[in-house]
Amino acid sequence: MAVLYDHFTPFVLMQLEEFGFCGRGEAAGCVAEGALPLNTHGGQLGEAYLHGMNGIAEAVRQIRGTAVNQVPHAARALVTAGTGVPTSGLLLGADG
């Protein structure tokens, strides 16, 4: 699953392509197919606008299995803090 920083919706699509989840120009179709659970906490508009912390908290809840909108068997999560400028990213995973 992924928690992609969504300060503007098009940047979510750009991140899907930049991180290799789909090819250039294919992000809209990738999202429509629902192959990758995204922003299960509601994103910046649905939860709050704290740079990165809400995404990290959601990813931890997903990996622990305690999220409100739990992704079944979530074992890895990508959390990003934006695109277009140098920002950060975090990969989380469950042990064993």
C-alpha positions as CSV (number, residue, x, y, z in Angstrom):
1,M,0.0,0.0,0.0
2,A,1.1,3.6,-0.4
3,V,0.5,6.9,1.4
4,L,1.4,9.4,-1.3
5,Y,1.5,13.1,-0.4
6,D,-1.5,14.6,-2.1
7,H,-1.1,18.4,-1.8
8,F,-2.6,18.5,-5.4
9,T,-4.3,15.4,-6.9
10,P,-2.2,15.4,-10.1
11,F,1.0,14.9,-8.0
12,V,-0.4,11.6,-6.7
13,L,-0.5,10.4,-10.3
14,M,3.0,11.7,-11.0
15,Q,4.4,9.9,-7.9
16,L,2.8,6.6,-9.1
17,E,4.7,6.9,-12.3
18,E,7.9,8.2,-10.7
19,F,8.1,5.3,-8.2
20,G,7.5,2.8,-11.0
21,F,4.0,1.5,-10.0
22,C,3.0,2.2,-13.6
23,G,4.4,3.6,-16.8
24,R,4.4,7.2,-17.9
25,G,0.9,8.3,-18.7
26,E,-0.7,5.2,-17.2
27,A,-1.3,6.4,-13.6
28,A,-5.0,7.3,-14.1
29,G,-5.7,3.8,-15.4
30,C,-3.7,2.3,-12.5
31,V,-5.8,4.2,-10.0
32,A,-9.0,3.3,-11.7
33,E,-8.1,-0.4,-11.5
34,G,-7.5,-0.1,-7.8
35,A,-4.4,-2.4,-7.9
36,L,-2.6,-0.4,-5.2
37,P,-4.4,0.8,-2.1
38,L,-3.7,4.5,-1.8
39,N,-4.1,7.1,1.0
40,T,-6.4,4.8,3.1
41,H,-6.6,7.5,5.7
42,G,-8.3,10.0,3.4
43,G,-5.2,11.9,2.4
44,Q,-4.5,15.5,3.3
45,L,-8.1,16.7,2.6
46,G,-9.7,13.7,4.5
47,E,-7.5,13.8,7.6
48,A,-5.3,16.9,8.0
49,Y,-2.5,18.8,6.4
50,L,0.5,17.9,8.5
51,H,3.5,17.3,6.3
52,G,4.3,13.7,6.5
53,M,3.3,12.7,10.0
54,N,-0.3,11.6,9.2
55,G,1.0,9.4,6.4
56,I,3.6,7.8,8.6
57,A,1.0,7.2,11.3
58,E,-1.4,5.6,8.8
59,A,1.3,3.4,7.3
60,V,2.3,2.1,10.8
61,R,-1.4,1.4,11.6
62,Q,-1.7,-0.5,8.3
63,I,1.4,-2.6,9.0
64,R,0.2,-3.3,12.6
65,G,-3.3,-4.2,11.3
66,T,-5.1,-1.5,13.3
67,A,-6.1,1.0,10.6
68,V,-9.7,2.1,10.3
69,N,-9.6,1.3,6.5
70,Q,-7.4,-1.8,6.9
71,V,-5.7,-3.2,3.8
72,P,-5.8,-7.0,4.2
73,H,-2.4,-8.5,4.8
74,A,-0.6,-5.1,4.5
75,A,3.1,-6.0,5.0
76,R,4.9,-3.1,3.3
77,A,4.0,0.6,2.9
78,L,5.5,3.5,1.0
79,V,5.1,7.0,2.5
80,T,6.1,10.1,0.5
81,A,6.2,13.8,1.4
82,G,5.6,15.2,-2.1
83,T,7.0,15.6,-5.5
84,G,8.2,18.3,-7.8
85,V,10.9,19.4,-5.3
86,P,13.4,17.4,-3.3
87,T,11.4,15.7,-0.5
88,S,11.5,12.5,1.5
89,G,10.2,9.0,1.3
90,L,9.9,6.1,3.8
91,L,9.5,2.4,3.3
92,L,8.0,0.4,6.2
93,G,7.6,-3.3,6.5
94,A,6.5,-6.0,8.9
95,D,9.0,-8.4,10.4
96,G,9.0,-12.0,9.3
